[in-house]
Amino acid sequence: MAASLARPGSSWRSWAGAWRKPRIDSLDPVRDGSRIAVLGNCQAEGVAQSLRLLLPSAQVHLVPFDGLGRRYGSLERLKADLAPFDHVFTQFFPEGFVEGGNVHALGDGDPRLRLYPTILFPGYQPDMVLVGDVGALSASRLIASPTGPYHSAIVLCAYLEGLGLEDTVKLFRESVYTRLGFYEAWNVAAAELLGSARDIMFPLEAELARWSRRGCFMHVLNHPKLFVLADIARRLATEAGLEPLPARVEDYLPDDLAADVVWPLYPDLAVHYGLTGTMLFKDRARRGDPKLYDLRAFIAASFAIYRRHAPEALGCIRVAGWRANPAVRALFRA
């Protein structure tokens, strides 16, 4: 193992009490094991935290994608900063994140670099969409909803079709979900996730089966629950020749992404998967208790936001497709 467990009378420093808010933004001089850099989006912090717990002697450094170009300026400078590390674990990033190339340019000829998958899975929340200038890849170009950047496609389409609150509430039913393809969304999401993982030589068939047995494993379509990120971390460590502790990460660390938005698994969809659903939408916790919306409150708050924008600013490819399809549009006009 990377570090042995403390024996009675030994001076080995236990990790057990230091994980409520671990520091992963700087190297820890007390740790003298492998030096690991973790690059990625909002999922990377959970991977890095998991690695720090599973590898008690490892020095783990988080490099968020957010602001990557601003912090490093060029790919060459990023490479220079990563030079001291024994392992570099990163999600894919395209051209434009940092001047000089994409993730393949970063890893060209570098045996330390290992790609790990970005977990995107809308199968449990097929109604969730982004609204605004999605192609800009900037949160500032998106329209905010009552729950961060995440909107209900049904609610948005109902608003654009001129429906009121009560008529919109009635759209949240099994027959509408069936017509909109929501019951096929899980299989589509699974195929896309597994395909993208195979593309980077990180197959996830076994993991997806295991995650699914634990119920809904996503908070929102791009925020997996901590046990998902812990599985990714454990596998990165194992395949790098390291020896992670046999601990369930979620038993020791808080799930930081649970403090962000949580989108419900609608009851009719939940029944389809043999699970229990709800219609409670949770906004990001800022101070005190998180703000929860039931369905009527969420619709009303969404409508209030939409009224502040011109209809043409409420861009959403899926909703535009629905409105261009007479058969689907009839659902909202009935």
Secondary structure, 3 states (H helix, E strand, C coil): CCCCCCCCCCCCCCCCCCCCCCCCCCCCCCCCCCEEEEEECCCHHHHHHHHHHHCCCCEEEEEECCCHHHHHCEHHHHHHHHCCCCEEEECCCCCCCCECCCHHHHHCCCCCEEECCCCCCCCCCCCEECCECHHHCCHHHECCECEECEEEHHHHHHHHCCCCHHHHHCCCCHHHHHHCCHHHHHHHHHHHHHHHHHHCCCCCHHHHHHHHHCCCCEEECCEECHHHHHHHHHHHHHHCCCCCCCCCHHHCCCCHHHHCCECCCCHHHHHHCCCCCCCCEECCCCCCCCCEECHHHHHHHHHHHHCCCCHHHCCCHHHHHHHHCHHHHHHHHC
